[in-house]
Amino acid sequence: MVLRQLQGELYNLENQGLLFEETKTEQKAREKKVTKLNNEVSAQ
């Protein structure tokens, strides 16, 4: 269950940039969160 939630959140973050234009700060924050989630999913 937790893995599916992480994967869903990761998917949403990865595709968020396609829907909305981001500032450089927002983009860096999103990329940092994507990296963190990728690491968590890999650890599962």
PDBQT receptor file of N, H, CA, C and O in Angstrom, charges set to zero:
ATOM      1  N   MET A   1       0.827  -1.199   0.000  1.00  0.00    +0.000 N 
ATOM      2  CA  MET A   1       0.000   0.000   0.000  1.00  0.00    +0.000 C 
ATOM      3  C   MET A   1       0.867   1.256   0.000  1.00  0.00    +0.000 C 
ATOM      4  O   MET A   1       0.632   2.178  -0.781  1.00  0.00    +0.000 OA
ATOM      5  N   VAL A   2       1.854   1.289   0.866  1.00  0.00    +0.000 N 
ATOM      6  H   VAL A   2       2.045   0.541   1.500  1.00  0.00    +0.000 HD
ATOM      7  CA  VAL A   2       2.726   2.455   0.948  1.00  0.00    +0.000 C 
ATOM      8  C   VAL A   2       3.491   2.637  -0.356  1.00  0.00    +0.000 C 
ATOM      9  O   VAL A   2       3.674   3.760  -0.826  1.00  0.00    +0.000 OA
ATOM     10  N   LEU A   3       3.933   1.537  -0.929  1.00  0.00    +0.000 N 
ATOM     11  H   LEU A   3       3.784   0.625  -0.547  1.00  0.00    +0.000 HD
ATOM     12  CA  LEU A   3       4.681   1.607  -2.183  1.00  0.00    +0.000 C 
ATOM     13  C   LEU A   3       3.827   2.218  -3.287  1.00  0.00    +0.000 C 
ATOM     14  O   LEU A   3       4.313   3.049  -4.054  1.00  0.00    +0.000 OA
ATOM     15  N   ARG A   4       2.575   1.822  -3.379  1.00  0.00    +0.000 N 
ATOM     16  H   ARG A   4       2.180   1.147  -2.756  1.00  0.00    +0.000 HD
ATOM     17  CA  ARG A   4       1.668   2.379  -4.396  1.00  0.00    +0.000 C 
ATOM     18  C   ARG A   4       1.468   3.880  -4.190  1.00  0.00    +0.000 C 
ATOM     19  O   ARG A   4       1.410   4.639  -5.157  1.00  0.00    +0.000 OA
ATOM     20  N   GLN A   5       1.365   4.301  -2.942  1.00  0.00    +0.000 N 
ATOM     21  H   GLN A   5       1.412   3.684  -2.157  1.00  0.00    +0.000 HD
ATOM     22  CA  GLN A   5       1.195   5.725  -2.653  1.00  0.00    +0.000 C 
ATOM     23  C   GLN A   5       2.425   6.505  -3.094  1.00  0.00    +0.000 C 
ATOM     24  O   GLN A   5       2.308   7.567  -3.705  1.00  0.00    +0.000 OA
ATOM     25  N   LEU A   6       3.606   5.973  -2.782  1.00  0.00    +0.000 N 
ATOM     26  H   LEU A   6       3.700   5.110  -2.285  1.00  0.00    +0.000 HD
ATOM     27  CA  LEU A   6       4.845   6.629  -3.187  1.00  0.00    +0.000 C 
ATOM     28  C   LEU A   6       4.954   6.699  -4.703  1.00  0.00    +0.000 C 
ATOM     29  O   LEU A   6       5.340   7.727  -5.260  1.00  0.00    +0.000 OA
ATOM     30  N   GLN A   7       4.611   5.596  -5.365  1.00  0.00    +0.000 N 
ATOM     31  H   GLN A   7       4.298   4.762  -4.912  1.00  0.00    +0.000 HD
ATOM     32  CA  GLN A   7       4.684   5.572  -6.825  1.00  0.00    +0.000 C 
ATOM     33  C   GLN A   7       3.698   6.568  -7.434  1.00  0.00    +0.000 C 
ATOM     34  O   GLN A   7       4.020   7.238  -8.415  1.00  0.00    +0.000 OA
ATOM     35  N   GLY A   8       2.516   6.666  -6.864  1.00  0.00    +0.000 N 
ATOM     36  H   GLY A   8       2.254   6.121  -6.067  1.00  0.00    +0.000 HD
ATOM     37  CA  GLY A   8       1.517   7.613  -7.358  1.00  0.00    +0.000 C 
ATOM     38  C   GLY A   8       1.965   9.044  -7.184  1.00  0.00    +0.000 C 
ATOM     39  O   GLY A   8       1.813   9.864  -8.089  1.00  0.00    +0.000 OA
ATOM     40  N   GLU A   9       2.518   9.348  -6.024  1.00  0.00    +0.000 N 
ATOM     41  H   GLU A   9       2.642   8.681  -5.289  1.00  0.00    +0.000 HD
ATOM     42  CA  GLU A   9       3.008  10.701  -5.771  1.00  0.00    +0.000 C 
ATOM     43  C   GLU A   9       4.166  11.031  -6.700  1.00  0.00    +0.000 C 
ATOM     44  O   GLU A   9       4.259  12.142  -7.222  1.00  0.00    +0.000 OA
ATOM     45  N   LEU A  10       5.043  10.062  -6.900  1.00  0.00    +0.000 N 
ATOM     46  H   LEU A  10       4.968   9.159  -6.476  1.00  0.00    +0.000 HD
ATOM     47  CA  LEU A  10       6.184  10.242  -7.795  1.00  0.00    +0.000 C 
ATOM     48  C   LEU A  10       5.712  10.507  -9.221  1.00  0.00    +0.000 C 
ATOM     49  O   LEU A  10       6.220  11.410  -9.886  1.00  0.00    +0.000 OA
ATOM     50  N   TYR A  11       4.758   9.735  -9.685  1.00  0.00    +0.000 N 
ATOM     51  H   TYR A  11       4.345   9.001  -9.145  1.00  0.00    +0.000 HD
ATOM     52  CA  TYR A  11       4.209   9.916 -11.029  1.00  0.00    +0.000 C 
ATOM     53  C   TYR A  11       3.628  11.321 -11.186  1.00  0.00    +0.000 C 
ATOM     54  O   TYR A  11       3.876  11.993 -12.187  1.00  0.00    +0.000 OA
ATOM     55  N   ASN A  12       2.859  11.754 -10.200  1.00  0.00    +0.000 N 
ATOM     56  H   ASN A  12       2.657  11.207  -9.388  1.00  0.00    +0.000 HD
ATOM     57  CA  ASN A  12       2.253  13.083 -10.256  1.00  0.00    +0.000 C 
ATOM     58  C   ASN A  12       3.304  14.180 -10.302  1.00  0.00    +0.000 C 
ATOM     59  O   ASN A  12       3.168  15.141 -11.059  1.00  0.00    +0.000 OA
ATOM     60  N   LEU A  13       4.345  14.044  -9.503  1.00  0.00    +0.000 N 
ATOM     61  H   LEU A  13       4.455  13.263  -8.889  1.00  0.00    +0.000 HD
ATOM     62  CA  LEU A  13       5.399  15.051  -9.482  1.00  0.00    +0.000 C 
ATOM     63  C   LEU A  13       6.166  15.086 -10.800  1.00  0.00    +0.000 C 
ATOM     64  O   LEU A  13       6.511  16.158 -11.297  1.00  0.00    +0.000 OA
ATOM     65  N   GLU A  14       6.428  13.919 -11.358  1.00  0.00    +0.000 N 
ATOM     66  H   GLU A  14       6.148  13.048 -10.955  1.00  0.00    +0.000 HD
ATOM     67  CA  GLU A  14       7.187  13.862 -12.605  1.00  0.00    +0.000 C 
ATOM     68  C   GLU A  14       6.410  14.485 -13.762  1.00  0.00    +0.000 C 
ATOM     69  O   GLU A  14       7.013  15.040 -14.681  1.00  0.00    +0.000 OA
ATOM     70  N   ASN A  15       5.098  14.400 -13.729  1.00  0.00    +0.000 N 
ATOM     71  H   ASN A  15       4.608  13.949 -12.983  1.00  0.00    +0.000 HD
ATOM     72  CA  ASN A  15       4.285  14.916 -14.827  1.00  0.00    +0.000 C 
ATOM     73  C   ASN A  15       3.689  16.287 -14.552  1.00  0.00    +0.000 C 
ATOM     74  O   ASN A  15       3.018  16.856 -15.413  1.00  0.00    +0.000 OA
ATOM     75  N   GLN A  16       3.923  16.814 -13.381  1.00  0.00    +0.000 N 
ATOM     76  H   GLN A  16       4.469  16.352 -12.681  1.00  0.00    +0.000 HD
ATOM     77  CA  GLN A  16       3.390  18.116 -13.009  1.00  0.00    +0.000 C 
ATOM     78  C   GLN A  16       3.941  19.220 -13.909  1.00  0.00    +0.000 C 
ATOM     79  O   GLN A  16       3.218  20.153 -14.258  1.00  0.00    +0.000 OA
ATOM     80  N   GLY A  17       5.195  19.122 -14.280  1.00  0.00    +0.000 N 
ATOM     81  H   GLY A  17       5.782  18.364 -13.997  1.00  0.00    +0.000 HD
ATOM     82  CA  GLY A  17       5.815  20.136 -15.122  1.00  0.00    +0.000 C 
ATOM     83  C   GLY A  17       5.175  20.240 -16.489  1.00  0.00    +0.000 C 
ATOM     84  O   GLY A  17       5.290  21.269 -17.154  1.00  0.00    +0.000 OA
ATOM     85  N   LEU A  18       4.509  19.193 -16.912  1.00  0.00    +0.000 N 
ATOM     86  H   LEU A  18       4.416  18.356 -16.372  1.00  0.00    +0.000 HD
ATOM     87  CA  LEU A  18       3.854  19.207 -18.211  1.00  0.00    +0.000 C 
ATOM     88  C   LEU A  18       2.562  20.018 -18.181  1.00  0.00    +0.000 C 
ATOM     89  O   LEU A  18       2.113  20.514 -19.214  1.00  0.00    +0.000 OA
ATOM     90  N   LEU A  19       1.970  20.150 -17.008  1.00  0.00    +0.000 N 
ATOM     91  H   LEU A  19       2.335  19.747 -16.169  1.00  0.00    +0.000 HD
ATOM     92  CA  LEU A  19       0.683  20.833 -16.883  1.00  0.00    +0.000 C 
ATOM     93  C   LEU A  19       0.824  22.317 -16.575  1.00  0.00    +0.000 C 
ATOM     94  O   LEU A  19       0.062  23.139 -17.084  1.00  0.00    +0.000 OA
ATOM     95  N   PHE A  20       1.803  22.653 -15.740  1.00  0.00    +0.000 N 
ATOM     96  H   PHE A  20       2.421  21.985 -15.327  1.00  0.00    +0.000 HD
ATOM     97  CA  PHE A  20       1.950  24.025 -15.276  1.00  0.00    +0.000 C 
ATOM     98  C   PHE A  20       3.366  24.510 -15.520  1.00  0.00    +0.000 C 
ATOM     99  O   PHE A  20       4.327  23.752 -15.390  1.00  0.00    +0.000 OA
ATOM    100  N   GLU A  21       3.485  25.771 -15.871  1.00  0.00    +0.000 N 
ATOM    101  H   GLU A  21       2.704  26.387 -15.976  1.00  0.00    +0.000 HD
ATOM    102  CA  GLU A  21       4.805  26.358 -16.018  1.00  0.00    +0.000 C 
ATOM    103  C   GLU A  21       5.359  26.640 -14.629  1.00  0.00    +0.000 C 
ATOM    104  O   GLU A  21       4.658  27.180 -13.773  1.00  0.00    +0.000 OA
ATOM    105  N   GLU A  22       6.610  26.276 -14.407  1.00  0.00    +0.000 N 
ATOM    106  H   GLU A  22       7.179  25.837 -15.102  1.00  0.00    +0.000 HD
ATOM    107  CA  GLU A  22       7.219  26.412 -13.093  1.00  0.00    +0.000 C 
ATOM    108  C   GLU A  22       8.336  27.445 -13.108  1.00  0.00    +0.000 C 
ATOM    109  O   GLU A  22       8.987  27.672 -14.128  1.00  0.00    +0.000 OA
ATOM    110  N   THR A  23       8.541  28.064 -11.953  1.00  0.00    +0.000 N 
ATOM    111  H   THR A  23       8.012  27.879 -11.124  1.00  0.00    +0.000 HD
ATOM    112  CA  THR A  23       9.707  28.916 -11.792  1.00  0.00    +0.000 C 
ATOM    113  C   THR A  23      10.905  28.003 -11.551  1.00  0.00    +0.000 C 
ATOM    114  O   THR A  23      10.742  26.811 -11.291  1.00  0.00    +0.000 OA
ATOM    115  N   LYS A  24      12.087  28.556 -11.637  1.00  0.00    +0.000 N 
ATOM    116  H   LYS A  24      12.220  29.524 -11.848  1.00  0.00    +0.000 HD
ATOM    117  CA  LYS A  24      13.298  27.761 -11.402  1.00  0.00    +0.000 C 
ATOM    118  C   LYS A  24      13.304  27.196  -9.981  1.00  0.00    +0.000 C 
ATOM    119  O   LYS A  24      13.719  26.057  -9.766  1.00  0.00    +0.000 OA
ATOM    120  N   THR A  25      12.848  27.988  -9.019  1.00  0.00    +0.000 N 
ATOM    121  H   THR A  25      12.512  28.914  -9.194  1.00  0.00    +0.000 HD
ATOM    122  CA  THR A  25      12.808  27.539  -7.625  1.00  0.00    +0.000 C 
ATOM    123  C   THR A  25      11.847  26.375  -7.453  1.00  0.00    +0.000 C 
ATOM    124  O   THR A  25      12.171  25.394  -6.783  1.00  0.00    +0.000 OA
ATOM    125  N   GLU A  26      10.672  26.477  -8.051  1.00  0.00    +0.000 N 
ATOM    126  H   GLU A  26      10.409  27.274  -8.595  1.00  0.00    +0.000 HD
ATOM    127  CA  GLU A  26       9.684  25.401  -7.972  1.00  0.00    +0.000 C 
ATOM    128  C   GLU A  26      10.205  24.138  -8.648  1.00  0.00    +0.000 C 
ATOM    129  O   GLU A  26      10.001  23.028  -8.157  1.00  0.00    +0.000 OA
ATOM    130  N   GLN A  27      10.878  24.320  -9.775  1.00  0.00    +0.000 N 
ATOM    131  H   GLN A  27      11.044  25.222 -10.175  1.00  0.00    +0.000 HD
ATOM    132  CA  GLN A  27      11.417  23.178 -10.512  1.00  0.00    +0.000 C 
ATOM    133  C   GLN A  27      12.480  22.451  -9.684  1.00  0.00    +0.000 C 
ATOM    134  O   GLN A  27      12.493  21.222  -9.630  1.00  0.00    +0.000 OA
ATOM    135  N   LYS A  28      13.369  23.213  -9.041  1.00  0.00    +0.000 N 
ATOM    136  H   LYS A  28      13.358  24.212  -9.085  1.00  0.00    +0.000 HD
ATOM    137  CA  LYS A  28      14.404  22.590  -8.216  1.00  0.00    +0.000 C 
ATOM    138  C   LYS A  28      13.797  21.854  -7.032  1.00  0.00    +0.000 C 
ATOM    139  O   LYS A  28      14.244  20.761  -6.686  1.00  0.00    +0.000 OA
ATOM    140  N   ALA A  29      12.778  22.448  -6.407  1.00  0.00    +0.000 N 
ATOM    141  H   ALA A  29      12.416  23.337  -6.688  1.00  0.00    +0.000 HD
ATOM    142  CA  ALA A  29      12.119  21.808  -5.266  1.00  0.00    +0.000 C 
ATOM    143  C   ALA A  29      11.434  20.517  -5.707  1.00  0.00    +0.000 C 
ATOM    144  O   ALA A  29      11.494  19.506  -5.006  1.00  0.00    +0.000 OA
ATOM    145  N   ARG A  30      10.781  20.554  -6.875  1.00  0.00    +0.000 N 
ATOM    146  H   ARG A  30      10.732  21.375  -7.444  1.00  0.00    +0.000 HD
ATOM    147  CA  ARG A  30      10.105  19.360  -7.384  1.00  0.00    +0.000 C 
ATOM    148  C   ARG A  30      11.120  18.270  -7.708  1.00  0.00    +0.000 C 
ATOM    149  O   ARG A  30      10.905  17.101  -7.385  1.00  0.00    +0.000 OA
ATOM    150  N   GLU A  31      12.223  18.648  -8.342  1.00  0.00    +0.000 N 
ATOM    151  H   GLU A  31      12.398  19.597  -8.604  1.00  0.00    +0.000 HD
ATOM    152  CA  GLU A  31      13.258  17.673  -8.689  1.00  0.00    +0.000 C 
ATOM    153  C   GLU A  31      13.862  17.035  -7.436  1.00  0.00    +0.000 C 
ATOM    154  O   GLU A  31      14.160  15.841  -7.425  1.00  0.00    +0.000 OA
ATOM    155  N   LYS A  32      14.038  17.829  -6.390  1.00  0.00    +0.000 N 
ATOM    156  H   LYS A  32      13.796  18.799  -6.399  1.00  0.00    +0.000 HD
ATOM    157  CA  LYS A  32      14.564  17.307  -5.127  1.00  0.00    +0.000 C 
ATOM    158  C   LYS A  32      13.590  16.293  -4.525  1.00  0.00    +0.000 C 
ATOM    159  O   LYS A  32      14.001  15.242  -4.033  1.00  0.00    +0.000 OA
ATOM    160  N   LYS A  33      12.306  16.617  -4.568  1.00  0.00    +0.000 N 
ATOM    161  H   LYS A  33      11.972  17.470  -4.968  1.00  0.00    +0.000 HD
ATOM    162  CA  LYS A  33      11.290  15.715  -4.028  1.00  0.00    +0.000 C 
ATOM    163  C   LYS A  33      11.202  14.435  -4.863  1.00  0.00    +0.000 C 
ATOM    164  O   LYS A  33      11.027  13.347  -4.313  1.00  0.00    +0.000 OA
ATOM    165  N   VAL A  34      11.323  14.561  -6.186  1.00  0.00    +0.000 N 
ATOM    166  H   VAL A  34      11.466  15.444  -6.633  1.00  0.00    +0.000 HD
ATOM    167  CA  VAL A  34      11.299  13.391  -7.078  1.00  0.00    +0.000 C 
ATOM    168  C   VAL A  34      12.476  12.470  -6.753  1.00  0.00    +0.000 C 
ATOM    169  O   VAL A  34      12.311  11.251  -6.688  1.00  0.00    +0.000 OA
ATOM    170  N   THR A  35      13.643  13.039  -6.553  1.00  0.00    +0.000 N 
ATOM    171  H   THR A  35      13.777  14.029  -6.606  1.00  0.00    +0.000 HD
ATOM    172  CA  THR A  35      14.824  12.242  -6.214  1.00  0.00    +0.000 C 
ATOM    173  C   THR A  35      14.615  11.509  -4.894  1.00  0.00    +0.000 C 
ATOM    174  O   THR A  35      14.939  10.328  -4.775  1.00  0.00    +0.000 OA
ATOM    175  N   LYS A  36      14.075  12.212  -3.908  1.00  0.00    +0.000 N 
ATOM    176  H   LYS A  36      13.811  13.172  -4.004  1.00  0.00    +0.000 HD
ATOM    177  CA  LYS A  36      13.817  11.598  -2.606  1.00  0.00    +0.000 C 
ATOM    178  C   LYS A  36      12.826  10.442  -2.740  1.00  0.00    +0.000 C 
ATOM    179  O   LYS A  36      13.039   9.370  -2.174  1.00  0.00    +0.000 OA
ATOM    180  N   LEU A  37      11.750  10.658  -3.484  1.00  0.00    +0.000 N 
ATOM    181  H   LEU A  37      11.577  11.528  -3.944  1.00  0.00    +0.000 HD
ATOM    182  CA  LEU A  37      10.748   9.609  -3.659  1.00  0.00    +0.000 C 
ATOM    183  C   LEU A  37      11.305   8.423  -4.444  1.00  0.00    +0.000 C 
ATOM    184  O   LEU A  37      10.993   7.273  -4.135  1.00  0.00    +0.000 OA
ATOM    185  N   ASN A  38      12.126   8.699  -5.455  1.00  0.00    +0.000 N 
ATOM    186  H   ASN A  38      12.379   9.633  -5.705  1.00  0.00    +0.000 HD
ATOM    187  CA  ASN A  38      12.766   7.612  -6.206  1.00  0.00    +0.000 C 
ATOM    188  C   ASN A  38      13.600   6.740  -5.274  1.00  0.00    +0.000 C 
ATOM    189  O   ASN A  38      13.583   5.513  -5.378  1.00  0.00    +0.000 OA
ATOM    190  N   ASN A  39      14.325   7.376  -4.371  1.00  0.00    +0.000 N 
ATOM    191  H   ASN A  39      14.339   8.373  -4.287  1.00  0.00    +0.000 HD
ATOM    192  CA  ASN A  39      15.140   6.628  -3.417  1.00  0.00    +0.000 C 
ATOM    193  C   ASN A  39      14.269   5.800  -2.481  1.00  0.00    +0.000 C 
ATOM    194  O   ASN A  39      14.608   4.658  -2.171  1.00  0.00    +0.000 OA
ATOM    195  N   GLU A  40      13.157   6.358  -2.032  1.00  0.00    +0.000 N 
ATOM    196  H   GLU A  40      12.882   7.285  -2.284  1.00  0.00    +0.000 HD
ATOM    197  CA  GLU A  40      12.255   5.632  -1.140  1.00  0.00    +0.000 C 
ATOM    198  C   GLU A  40      11.617   4.440  -1.853  1.00  0.00    +0.000 C 
ATOM    199  O   GLU A  40      11.495   3.360  -1.274  1.00  0.00    +0.000 OA
ATOM    200  N   VAL A  41      11.212   4.634  -3.103  1.00  0.00    +0.000 N 
ATOM    201  H   VAL A  41      11.312   5.511  -3.574  1.00  0.00    +0.000 HD
ATOM    202  CA  VAL A  41      10.600   3.548  -3.869  1.00  0.00    +0.000 C 
ATOM    203  C   VAL A  41      11.626   2.442  -4.113  1.00  0.00    +0.000 C 
ATOM    204  O   VAL A  41      11.297   1.259  -4.029  1.00  0.00    +0.000 OA
ATOM    205  N   SER A  42      12.850   2.820  -4.410  1.00  0.00    +0.000 N 
ATOM    206  H   SER A  42      13.117   3.781  -4.478  1.00  0.00    +0.000 HD
ATOM    207  CA  SER A  42      13.904   1.828  -4.650  1.00  0.00    +0.000 C 
ATOM    208  C   SER A  42      14.210   1.019  -3.395  1.00  0.00    +0.000 C 
ATOM    209  O   SER A  42      14.573  -0.154  -3.478  1.00  0.00    +0.000 OA
ATOM    210  N   ALA A  43      14.064   1.648  -2.241  1.00  0.00    +0.000 N 
ATOM    211  H   ALA A  43      13.769   2.601  -2.174  1.00  0.00    +0.000 HD
ATOM    212  CA  ALA A  43      14.357   0.977  -0.974  1.00  0.00    +0.000 C 
ATOM    213  C   ALA A  43      13.266  -0.020  -0.589  1.00  0.00    +0.000 C 
ATOM    214  O   ALA A  43      13.501  -0.906   0.233  1.00  0.00    +0.000 OA
ATOM    215  N   GLN A  44      12.090   0.113  -1.168  1.00  0.00    +0.000 N 
ATOM    216  H   GLN A  44      11.898   0.832  -1.836  1.00  0.00    +0.000 HD
ATOM    217  CA  GLN A  44      10.958  -0.759  -0.808  1.00  0.00    +0.000 C 
ATOM    218  C   GLN A  44      11.116  -2.140  -1.377  1.00  0.00    +0.000 C 
ATOM    219  O   GLN A  44      10.256  -2.996  -1.171  1.00  0.00    +0.000 OA
TER     220      GLN A  44
